[in-house]
Amino acid sequence: MSNKINPIDTILSQHSIMLLDGALATELESHGCNLDDPLWSARVLLENPELIYQVHSDYFRAGADCAITASYQATIDGFSARGIEKKEALELMKQTVLLARRARDDFWKETAQHNRPKPLVAASVGPYGAYLADGSEYVGNYGVTDERLVEFHRPRMEALIEAGADLLAFETIPSLQEAKVLSSLLREFPEVYAWLSFSLKNEKEISDGTKLAECAQYFDEDQQIIAIGINCAPVTYVTSAIKELRTNTKKPILVYPNSGETYNPVTKTWHGQELCGRFELQSEEWYRAGARLIGGCCRTTPHHIEELSKKWRY
């Protein structure tokens, strides 16, 4: 590793928790975007990029210490299916970082709240299953080789790093195989840090059935993976999963669950009851269990992050 400063440790050395943002796609939909598309939020990059800037800005104003970029489903393969050449696809991926950075820098210039850290930009690296757009990121058994995963992930990682992200967010990762491939690719960029966040099958297993404990142990000595956790899991799994991680890693633990509703990958709709109405109260339990980076995933909004911010910052 280089001498580059670990950005998460820097924040956590001065603040009890680091607040992440909430859902990007949910907010884009509330602004009228139709995301029923294999490109999902990456479609907005093509049609209305300033709206992405706006949503990032809203989250910073709500109290987020980190923006996760709109690159979750932005891939060369996905753009190619829309007739977009590789060169333009890479530029669009870089644009996701530049939009978040501009929102962060503009916010930081206008804010007088220096009782909070300067926010980070985490470039989202979604799983191979997200590109398939069939819900595979919640199963993880793709049946593809490590080589295919390397070929798929490397160009996007290069583009996001080149664009100046503060770190990478390997998120909603459903399999230990894919997590290992991502961490091995990260070694090609020795000055770059990432967090690693899994999707869950239940409180003790990630989506492909691997024990969460095994995942935490495997990456515990990886110096470029600087936080490990879960995202897009139901809130009911969170506390138990944190305890499982805490017992098996020394790394900071991050959690950004969804609203508690269930996603149907066939209809691309959400069903059931929202359970995250009092995120700020649940966050106390998560903090006591060991989580230090807390935010929201699908169906959460700037309101949820603002409630967290009021609780932890004022």
N, C-alpha and C positions, 0 to 999 in steps of 0.2 A: 504494500500500500504506500501511497505517497504521503506527503505531509499535509494534504488537504484536510481542512477541518470538517469533522463530522457534524452536519447541520442539525440533526435531531438532538444529539448530546448537548450542543450549544444552547438550544432552547430549553431543554429539560434541566440543565444545570442552573437555570435562573427562574424557572416557572414550574409549578407543580404538575401541570399537564400541558400538552400541545393539542390545540383544537384543530381538527380537520374540517373540511367543508362537508356539504351534503350532496344530494343527487344533482347532477348536471342535467341529465335527460329530463327528469321530472319538471325542472324549472323551464327548460326549453319548450316542453309541451305546454306548460301553463302560459307561455308567451305565444302560443298558437302554432308551434312547429308540429308537423306530422312526422313522427319518427318510426313509422311502420315501414321499415326499410332495412335491408341487410347492413347498411352503413351506420344505422342508428344515429347517435349524436354527431358522428363524423359527416353525415349528410349536411348538417347546418354549416359546416366549414365551407361547403360549396355554395350554399344559398344565402347565408346571412351570418358571416363570421362575427360581425359586431355584436350580435346577440350573445355569443359565447363570452365576449369581453364583458358584456353587461352582467351576465350571471356570475362570472368570477368576481366582479366588483361588488355585487350584492352580498356574496358570501364573505368577502373581506370586511365589508361594513357590518355584517352580522357578528363578526368576531373570529372568523377562521384564521388560523396561523398558517394555513397551507391550502393552495389550490391544486386540485388534481385535474390534469389537462383533458381535453376532449379527444384524446388519441386512443381510448380503450378499444374502439372498433375500427380504427384507422390503420389499414394494412395495405401493402402493395397488392396482394391478391384480391382484397375487397374492392379497391379502387379500379383495378384492372378489369374486374367484371363489369364496371361501369364505363369501360372504354378510356380510362385515364392512364396515360403512360407513366412508367416508373418514375421519371424525373419529376413530373408534376405531382405525383403521389407523395414523393419524399418532401417536396416543398410544402404540401398541405400538412404533412405531419409536423414539420418544423413550425408551421403557422400556429398549431395548437399551443406550443410552448411560448411563442412570441405574444400571442393574445393574452395568455395568463400572466406573463412577465409584465406586459404593458399595464394590465389591470392592477397588478400588485404595485408597480412603481408609481402609477398615478394615485392610487389609494394612499401609499406611504407619504407622498408629497403633501396630500391634503389633510392627513390626520394629525391631530395633536396628541393622540393617545400613546405616549411612549411608555405606558405601563405594560406594554405588550411587545412581543418580539416582532421584528420585521418578518412578514410572512414568506414562506418558501413556495416554490413551484415544483410539484412532483409530477413528472411526466408518466402518464398512465401507459402501462404495457399490459394490455388484457391478454387472456389466454387464447390459444389456437381455437378453442371451442367458440369464442365470441365471434370470430370471423365466419364460422360455419352458420351462425345466426339461427341455430336450432335448439338452443338451450344446453349445448354440450358442456358449457363451462360449469354446469351443475352436476355433471356425471363424471367426465374426465377420462373415460376409457375410449380414447380416439382411435386406437389401433394404428398409430403412425410411429415412424422411427425417430430416434433422437436427431438424425441428420435432417429429416424433414422439419422438425421443430427449430433447429438451428437456422436453416435456410429461411424459414418463415419469420423468425424474430430478429435476426441480426440487422437487416437494413433499417427497420424501424428504430431499434435501439440506437444505432449510429446517428440517425437523423435527429432524434430527440436530444441526444447528448450534444451534438453539434449546435443545436438551437439554444443551448445554454440553460437547460433545466438544472435545478439545484440537486435533484436526485431523481431516481426512477421509482415508480410505484408498480411493482409486479403484483397485480391484484386479481382477485377472484380466481386464483390458480387452483384447479381441481385435482391435480395429480402430483405425486412426488416426482415422477419422471419429468414433468414439465418444469417443476421448480428447480430440479438439478440442472437441466439444460440452461435455464435462465442464469443460474449462478455461475455456471461454467462460461457462458458468454460474457458475463460481467467481468470476468478476469481479463478479457481482451481490452478492457478499459480500466486500468488499475487506479485511476484517480476518481472513479465514479462510485457513488454509494446508491443503495436501493433499499426499499423495504419490501418485505415478502408477506403477502396476505392471501390466505386460503379461503375457498368456499367450503362449506361443511355439509356432510351427510347427516351428522348428529353431533351431540356435544363433545364426542371423543374421537371422531373420525372426519377426515377431509372427504371431499366428494367421491374420490375413487376407492374409499374404504381404508386408506392408510391411516394408522393411528396418528392423531395430532401430536402426541408425545414423541413419536419417532421423527416426525418432521422437525419439531423444535430442537431435538437433540442433534439431528443431522446438520443443521445450519448454525448451531450455537458457536462454533469456532470460526465461522465465515466472517472475515473482517469487513467485507464490503456490504453484507446484508446487515443493516444497522437497526432494524426493528422487525419484529415478526408478529403476525396476528391473523385476524379473520375479517372478512367483509362480506356484505350481501347475505349474511346469515340472519335468521329470525332472532329477534331480541331474546326469545326464551332460551336460546342456546348459549348466550354470550357469557354469563358469569361462570358456568361450568367450564367452558372452553378456555377462558382466561386462566382459571386455576390449573387446568391441564398444562397450559403453556408455561405458566409461572414456575411449576415444579420441574420443568425440563429445559429452561433456558435462562441465561442471565441478561438477555437482550431486552430493551424496552418492548412492551407489548402494545399493539395497536388493535383497536376494534372500531369498525364502522358498519354496524348492522343495517339491514333494511327496515322498513316500517312494521314488519311482522306479517304483511300480506304474502300470499303465495303467487309466484309467477307461473303462468302457463305458456311454455315456449311455442306451442302450436298456434294459439290465438294471439300470443304476444300481449296478454292482458293480465292484470293483477286482480286477485280475489281474496275475500276474507276480511278480517278486521285489522285495522291499524292498531298496533300495540305500543307504539313509541310516543304516545301523546305527552308523556312526562319524561322525556329523555334526560332532563337535568337531574331528576330524582334517581333514575336508573344508573346514571353515570357515577353516583356516589358508591353504589354497590360494585360497579366495575372497577373503580379506582381502588377500593378496599381490596378487591381480588387481585389487583396488580397491573391494571391497564394504565398507560401513561399517554397514549395518543388516542383521542376519542373524537368520532364524528359520525356522519350518517351516510348510508348508501341509498339504494333505490327508494323512491317515494318520500324521502326526507327533504326538507326545505330550509331556506335561510332562517325561518322562524325557529326551527329546532336548534340550529347552531347559535342563534341569538340567546335562546334560553340557557344553553350550556355556557355561553360566554358570561351571562349575568351571574350565573351560579359560581363560576370558577374564577372570574376576573374582578368582580366589583364587591 
